[in-house]
Amino acid sequence: MNHRTTNHKKDFFQGLQDGIPVGLGYLSVSFSFGVMAVNMGLPVWSAVLISLSNVTSAGQFAGIGLMAAGAPLVEMVLTQLVINIRYSLMSMSLSQKADKTLTSLHRFLVAFMITDEIFALASQREGQVSRYYMYGVGLIPVASWTLGTFLGAAAGGLMPEALRSALNVALYAMFIAIILPPARHSRPVMLVVLLAGAGSCFMRYAPVVSRLSSGFAMILCAVAAAFVAAMRYPVEEVEHGDR
């Protein structure tokens, strides 16, 4: 029993250690989200609640943009579905590495904390993952994401307009930094990026489709680009027993 408790503590503290770099990175991004949320008219408590209950950068930035534009609820739901559906796939993938400590209840709780970076850390860990490791690796990133949002929202009302605008521009630099490295090494990713960019320009300036809201335009571009890339670069099926 003592040996098992020691292993559980070891897993938890290893998760904490692995999650520290992710949490530090989340502070700056969520700070920008807090500033943008306040700029769009949301109160501080609302911005913090959004981050605490979502933990999804792209989804949150898109969501507050749609809220500020007065988009209908259906559009917001569909936009979030397209942006965040990958987390469901990540959770299902990690379920194959879960040990016996990750019962159904804990899987629901752990799934809430799944992000791209946490998924990468857990999936690269040798052997199975326990609920203690998953809680440890997710604790600091979630706390940092929420804290950064609070700091940005609180400071947003005190900053001069020029500085707040500059921080909003930093968001686009973050997205570019995310997509360029994988696009340089992967043709499918490059194809998706180029198609999505071309589709976005078309949806913005074409005479008829330019009347569509930004949310629906985002959905159409993302789905169309992913469909073309999937047809062009299909994933080969692997039979059971193949490595």
Backbone hydrogen bonds, N-H to C=O, Kabsch-Sander energy under -0.5 kcal/mol:
donor,donor_aa,acceptor,acceptor_aa,energy
5,T,1,M,-2.3
6,T,2,N,-2.3
7,N,3,H,-2.0
8,H,4,R,-2.1
9,K,5,T,-2.3
10,K,6,T,-2.4
11,D,7,N,-2.5
12,F,8,H,-2.3
13,F,9,K,-2.7
14,Q,10,K,-2.1
15,G,11,D,-2.2
16,L,12,F,-2.3
17,Q,13,F,-2.2
18,D,14,Q,-2.4
19,G,15,G,-1.9
20,I,16,L,-0.9
20,I,17,Q,-0.7
22,V,18,D,-0.5
23,G,19,G,-2.6
24,L,20,I,-2.3
25,G,21,P,-1.8
26,Y,22,V,-2.0
27,L,23,G,-1.3
28,S,24,L,-0.8
29,V,25,G,-1.2
30,S,26,Y,-2.8
31,F,27,L,-1.7
32,S,28,S,-1.6
33,F,29,V,-1.8
34,G,30,S,-2.6
35,V,31,F,-2.1
36,M,32,S,-2.6
37,A,33,F,-2.8
38,V,34,G,-2.0
39,N,35,V,-2.2
40,M,36,M,-1.6
41,G,38,V,-1.7
42,L,37,A,-2.3
47,A,43,P,-1.9
48,V,44,V,-2.3
49,L,45,W,-2.2
50,I,46,S,-2.1
51,S,47,A,-1.9
52,L,48,V,-2.6
53,S,49,L,-1.8
54,N,50,I,-0.8
55,V,51,S,-1.0
60,Q,56,T,-2.4
61,F,57,S,-2.5
62,A,58,A,-2.3
63,G,59,G,-2.2
64,I,60,Q,-2.5
65,G,61,F,-1.4
66,L,62,A,-2.0
67,M,63,G,-2.4
68,A,64,I,-2.5
69,A,65,G,-1.5
70,G,67,M,-1.1
71,A,66,L,-2.7
76,M,72,P,-1.7
77,V,73,L,-2.5
78,L,74,V,-2.4
79,T,75,E,-2.3
80,Q,76,M,-2.3
81,L,77,V,-2.2
82,V,78,L,-2.3
83,I,79,T,-2.3
84,N,80,Q,-2.7
85,I,81,L,-1.3
87,Y,84,N,-1.7
88,S,84,N,-0.6
88,S,85,I,-0.8
89,L,85,I,-1.3
90,M,86,R,-2.4
91,S,87,Y,-2.4
92,M,88,S,-2.2
93,S,89,L,-2.0
94,L,90,M,-2.5
95,S,91,S,-1.6
96,Q,93,S,-1.2
97,K,94,L,-1.9
98,A,94,L,-0.5
98,A,95,S,-0.6
99,D,129,V,-2.1
102,L,99,D,-1.4
103,T,101,T,-1.7
107,R,103,T,-2.3
108,F,104,S,-1.8
109,L,105,L,-1.8
110,V,106,H,-2.9
111,A,107,R,-2.4
112,F,108,F,-1.1
113,M,109,L,-0.7
113,M,110,V,-1.1
114,I,111,A,-1.0
119,F,115,T,-2.6
120,A,116,D,-1.9
121,L,117,E,-2.2
122,A,118,I,-2.5
123,S,119,F,-2.8
124,Q,120,A,-1.5
125,R,121,L,-0.6
125,R,122,A,-0.7
129,V,97,K,-2.7
134,M,130,S,-2.0
135,Y,131,R,-2.4
136,G,132,Y,-1.9
137,V,133,Y,-2.9
138,G,134,M,-1.4
139,L,135,Y,-1.4
140,I,136,G,-0.8
142,V,138,G,-2.0
143,A,139,L,-2.3
144,S,140,I,-3.0
145,W,141,P,-2.5
146,T,142,V,-2.0
147,L,143,A,-2.8
148,G,144,S,-3.0
149,T,145,W,-1.5
150,F,146,T,-2.1
151,L,147,L,-2.7
152,G,148,G,-2.5
153,A,149,T,-2.8
154,A,150,F,-2.8
155,A,151,L,-2.3
156,G,152,G,-1.9
157,G,153,A,-0.8
158,L,155,A,-1.3
159,M,155,A,-1.3
164,R,160,P,-1.9
165,S,161,E,-2.2
166,A,162,A,-1.8
167,L,163,L,-2.0
168,N,164,R,-1.7
169,V,165,S,-1.6
170,A,166,A,-1.2
171,L,167,L,-0.6
171,L,168,N,-0.9
172,Y,168,N,-0.6
172,Y,169,V,-0.7
173,A,169,V,-1.3
174,M,170,A,-1.9
175,F,171,L,-2.0
176,I,172,Y,-2.1
177,A,173,A,-2.3
178,I,174,M,-1.5
179,I,175,F,-2.1
180,L,176,I,-2.3
183,A,179,I,-1.8
184,R,180,L,-2.0
185,H,181,P,-0.8
185,H,182,P,-0.5
186,S,182,P,-1.0
190,M,186,S,-2.3
191,L,187,R,-2.7
192,V,188,P,-2.3
193,V,189,V,-2.5
194,L,190,M,-2.6
195,L,191,L,-2.7
196,A,192,V,-2.7
197,G,193,V,-2.4
198,A,194,L,-2.6
199,G,195,L,-2.9
200,S,196,A,-2.2
201,C,197,G,-2.1
202,F,198,A,-2.3
203,M,199,G,-2.7
204,R,200,S,-1.4
205,Y,201,C,-2.0
206,A,202,F,-2.6
210,S,206,A,-1.5
211,R,208,V,-1.6
212,L,209,V,-1.8
217,A,213,S,-2.1
218,M,214,S,-2.2
219,I,215,G,-2.0
220,L,216,F,-2.5
221,C,217,A,-2.3
222,A,218,M,-2.4
223,V,219,I,-2.6
224,A,220,L,-2.4
225,A,221,C,-2.4
226,A,222,A,-2.3
227,F,223,V,-2.3
228,V,224,A,-2.3
229,A,225,A,-2.2
230,A,226,A,-2.3
231,M,227,F,-2.0
232,R,228,V,-2.3
233,Y,229,A,-3.0
239,E,237,E,-0.5
242,D,239,E,-2.2
